[in-house]
Amino acid sequence: MIVDTIQDEERRTSGEIRIFVESKCKYVDPVDRAREIFFQLEMEKTEDRNGVLIYIAHKHRQLAIFGDEGIYKALGASYWDQEVALILKEFNASKFVEGIILIIRDIGTALHEKFPYDRDTDKNELPDDIVFGH
């Protein structure tokens, strides 16, 4: 269901969305961990620098959304803060899958607006599967 949503959204954009889930966050700030995972997964290697990582540490109840420089600059910091607040609202209502799907769709729409799909040049640059850490 989640992977299907990622694939649906990526059909509308040259952007890439990935999800990384682990039980505990190694750092105090989950954004630091998301940044580390982002580069470990080599998400910065997209042509337009428009990859987005949704990071979740479920036992520590932490999350972060990390956008590469192309999409981060195109949308601005307030967009990312709003998206985190939105997913937290869903998670606090115990709507975990629904929250993830909602965020994927929101980010997919933003990616579509800033980096629309081009049938002649677009290719899936990153895997769509959910990555599970420790």
C-alpha positions in Angstrom: 0.0 0.0 0.0 2.8 2.5 0.9 5.1 1.4 -1.9 2.1 1.6 -4.3 1.5 5.2 -3.2 5.2 6.0 -3.7 5.1 4.6 -7.2 1.9 6.4 -8.0 3.3 9.7 -6.9 6.6 9.2 -8.7 4.8 8.7 -12.0 3.9 12.4 -11.8 7.3 13.8 -11.1 11.0 13.4 -11.7 11.4 13.5 -7.9 12.1 10.5 -5.7 10.6 9.5 -2.4 12.0 6.9 0.0 11.0 5.7 3.5 13.5 4.5 6.1 12.1 2.9 9.3 14.1 1.8 12.3 13.3 1.2 16.0 15.6 3.7 17.7 17.3 6.9 16.6 21.0 7.1 17.2 20.9 10.9 17.6 19.1 13.4 19.7 17.8 15.2 16.6 16.1 12.8 14.1 17.0 15.3 11.3 20.7 14.4 11.8 19.9 10.7 11.5 17.7 11.4 8.4 20.6 13.3 6.8 23.0 10.4 7.5 20.6 7.8 6.0 19.9 10.1 3.1 23.5 10.1 2.1 24.0 6.4 2.9 21.2 5.6 0.5 22.9 7.9 -2.1 19.7 9.9 -2.5 21.8 13.0 -3.4 22.7 11.4 -6.7 19.4 12.3 -8.4 19.9 14.5 -11.4 17.7 17.4 -10.1 18.6 16.9 -6.4 14.9 16.3 -5.7 14.9 13.2 -3.5 12.9 13.2 -0.2 13.5 10.8 2.7 10.8 10.1 5.3 12.6 8.9 8.4 10.8 7.1 11.2 12.3 5.7 14.5 9.1 4.0 15.9 10.3 3.0 19.4 11.7 6.4 20.0 8.7 8.0 18.5 10.8 10.3 16.3 10.5 11.3 12.6 12.0 13.6 10.1 11.5 14.5 6.5 14.8 15.3 4.7 14.6 16.9 1.3 17.6 17.3 -1.0 18.8 20.8 -1.9 16.7 21.1 -5.1 13.3 20.4 -3.6 14.2 21.9 -0.2 15.0 25.2 -1.8 12.1 25.1 -4.1 9.6 24.7 -1.2 11.2 26.5 1.7 11.6 25.5 5.4 8.0 26.3 6.4 6.7 23.7 3.9 8.7 20.9 5.6 7.7 22.1 9.1 4.0 21.9 8.0 4.5 18.4 6.6 6.1 17.1 9.9 3.2 18.7 11.9 0.7 16.9 9.6 2.3 13.5 9.9 2.6 13.9 13.7 -1.1 14.7 13.9 -1.9 11.4 12.1 0.6 9.4 14.2 -0.8 10.9 17.4 -4.2 9.6 16.4 -2.6 6.1 15.8 -3.0 6.5 12.1 0.4 5.4 11.1 -0.1 4.0 7.6 -2.6 6.7 6.8 -0.1 9.4 8.0 2.7 8.0 5.8 0.4 7.8 2.8 -0.9 11.3 3.4 2.7 12.7 3.5 3.7 10.7 0.4 0.8 12.2 -1.5 1.5 15.7 -0.2 5.2 15.5 -1.1 4.3 13.9 -4.4 2.1 16.8 -5.3 4.8 19.3 -4.3 7.4 17.4 -6.4 4.9 17.3 -9.3 4.5 21.1 -9.2 8.3 21.9 -8.9 9.7 18.9 -10.9 6.9 17.6 -13.2 7.3 14.3 -15.0 8.8 14.3 -18.4 8.1 11.2 -20.4 11.2 11.6 -22.6 13.8 12.1 -19.9 12.4 10.8 -16.6 13.5 7.5 -15.1 13.1 6.0 -11.7 16.5 6.9 -10.2 16.0 5.2 -6.8 14.3 2.1 -5.5 10.7 2.5 -4.2 10.9 -0.1 -1.4 10.8 0.8 2.3 14.2 0.4 3.9 14.2 -1.1 7.4 17.2 -0.4 9.7 17.8 -1.9 13.2 
